Amino acid sequence: MSGFCVPRFASFRVLMAAGLALLASACATTTGPSSPFAMGVAASAPAGLLELCDNGGLDCPDRGDREAEAPAEATGGSAKSVSSRSPRIEDGYPNASASAPATETRIAFARFAEIERVNRMVNQRLIWRSDLEQYGVEEFWAFPIRAGLGYGDCEDFALEKRRGLIERGFPPAALALATAYSEETGLHAVLIVRTEQGDYVLDNTTPWILPWQETPYRWLTIQAGESLTDWRLVDDPAAPTGDPDTRASV
């Protein structure tokens, strides 16, 4: 099974790189109001993220408490393999509330310029390269900038943006990793910043920070609060409906 953000067409990467080269030097942009994600029942955290916790690449103090919830198979898929899939719902949460977790934190929208600087910096410093090309495996979450590398795929961009914002004093509970799907990217990972004006998407495919509703994605799962291992399904109107027990895992 392939990893995250494998574009459907080879030309997508070329167009993406060209677009970023033209727009990366743009000044900070204004953006409209957003709204918070609506979260549903508990779901599996991405396997690559759990592996990063296990190998010491991330501090996940509650990882042991959620050991039984780890997916056995690798997370991710190409555009062909995940187009009709939904995330796995965790056992034991059939009646979980769709409300936001109590640990949710929001930051002042006045700090948006700082968010834009970090987003632009990471997008400029990394060139997209798949895990299979870089590491010889289909899924491998990493911090390439911290390791002195210049390449990464979508989840690596997201992790580096999270690290950069935390180093600048942003509370971890206001930063959420999330997964989504589009025909162009396949299964995709981004960083979400929770502000007092709503939730915004820091994406490696564009220099613009957008309200989550204005992106081209079908949203799948999102980190619920500060815990890196506590994930929920996104209550996205664009997502497919059906019996949760029959949804395939990704």
Steps between C-alpha positions, in 0.01 A plus 500: 500500500644835398563790735352845533483769233576291192374717210277337244686654207876539471452852365341601832840520670641708216207742512514517877871582500454765233211658687692512826803652329285781359305568817735419788639853519155658520417726792277388785145466382170581660253219545135476587344358815484127548323273749610212724508146366209290621644180643327166530592162642854394587716367217845347461798730493708454182734202532800708390436747780476221758826355372663842543377504860634149558847571362545815708460751219204658680413531867170314538456450876163326469607262223506202737145569615376465142717206397200275430356756261794504258410386147676182395541601137688794355302817450465670164403439142534622146225680316383167360492314828336749738243677284211310661648443845428651837715487816470214744280575799646380827324219687330614818388841375168433320318771694781755520388860493567718197589796724850643520725364777537693823875537440452711185699825500468796264752772428448868431448576133746787544780240478402405145807676353726269704309199373545618141876544549544145628279358226693685231839406645428126505344504152811675366754278675355161403450346158229236476632144472314179583604276788560220252748716307670639810497213747410193295179438696141596426436692820753676726421810706806714570648846568719556192600860580610400849702219341664738252309365197331700228228256398180369654142408429180652633511373857862613532401854401221487759728371777765766431239776506369370831854492640574852374187646656555325834857638507346846461276451802181374341312256728502143365126465572431772239684302231340190350624257239225390262443268205292566191450376147484649152536355151815705445687412821356165602507453878648822635625637833509865611530711813194679638534814714210569734443875541231710662375565147477132406719219364754558222699264277878512457555302181814414302315525167436875528658802673155628604353420840131431449192433711451125497165533318669674206745219422441233232513213748261245644602506865555167674661516846649760733703508820250580775705706744856514627540121502665374182329163535141624553334531159141543384305467180418835341129566470541623142187544283712398199593164655314181399231363728427141597522247776812591706570132567547432128740786428840380383806610691765720340 
